Amino acid sequence: MSLAQNFATRTRRMKASEIRELLKLLDRPGILSFAGGIPDAALFPKAEFAEAYAEVLAEAPGQALQYSVTEGYLPLRRWIAGEMARIGLACGAENVLITSGSQQALDYLGKLFLSPGDTALVGWPTYMGALGAFNAYEPRYDRLHIRTNRPAEDYRAAAEAAGGRVKFLYLSPDFANPTGETVDRAGRERLLDLAEDLDCMVLEDAAYQSLRYEGTPVPPILALELARKGDLDACRTVYCGSFSKTLSPGLRVGWVVAASTVIQQLVLMKQAADLHSATINQMAIHRVAEACFDAHVDKVRAAYGARRDAMLDALERHMPDGVTWTKPEGGMFVWLTLPRGVDGADLLARAIEEKNLAFVPGRAFHADGSGENTLRLSFSCADAPMIEEGMKRLGALLRAPRT
Ligand code: PMP
């Protein structure tokens, strides 16, 4: 008898992420990795955090080391509410819940909205961590057509035929992981119309929103909905923010902005799951954010923006005909489409073996297992010479005959 016999049925859908397994291989000396989509540790505001933790522990050690409220540290929630107002999303602290990264929010939102067999609309491709979070709630996935129209009725009929309802559409509208693409204002309005027609939620993952390197910011979907309805409590969009890509992912601090009814339900879930996110981390983040958020984000944007430019430039020079790629205005990723018949996973095996080079094959980002001839490149942790050498090797690999 195996122990696994005792596992709940929901674990059948919980598979090891291809990226995690892959990252284990990347300790090889000298490997040029464009795989991990993580911030550059060299950019963390280390001195500011050292000072913030020291101050918090000196001034309020009892509070910092104690249990606290599930909703989150009130001064931080107020600071976030102020930030949200700056991007057109006026809300009160009561509409903000602190989570342990936005990843936790995705898990809770899956738990809140999905019964087994319900439909979640996601892009093909989409953030694989969202699929990982939702999988435990046993949804059916359908392809969200983000830039073209598909009638609401088609989505509805397919969901009902599968025995459930469309509960939400999920997307990362700014500089998405994995494509780097941004949905324009008209596209966001169209998605809101679709959600109205389907009477479902919109989960807006804003993990990369602050990382814009060019162009004009597009209002968050929740801001557009708020402008339509004038009342946050009437809005069906749930906005998930994060400090991971701006200040630090290790502290695990993110947030949700949503209608009070949604926040209240999420609070109950968080209470049952982990009581609250780490008090001292919330207090430290609050201090650092108050002291230098804008200046720090400017610094991060300048660094990543230069790396994006270097990657787009190197791709232009080194990719053979038949390879296309996205031109992201922000974020950390460029998405490549290879000629039909070239398999990203096979290419990775050869890249590691022959060129000491790594990236993420695109299939893992597709809920239906398609996307063979795609791959994701991350430029966040690479300097210009590494990017130049990496893209040169990738170009050579794509030109070399397959053995
Ligand atoms: N959403 C997207 C699109 C991401 O890429 C990530 C991290 N890779 C997350 C959410 C989760 O980030 P965190 O939990 O650190 O906020």
Residues whose N, C-alpha, C, O or C-beta is under 5 A from the ligand:
A	BS01	PMP	G37 S100 G101 S102 Q103 Q104 Y127 S172 N177 D205 A207 S242 S244 P249 G254
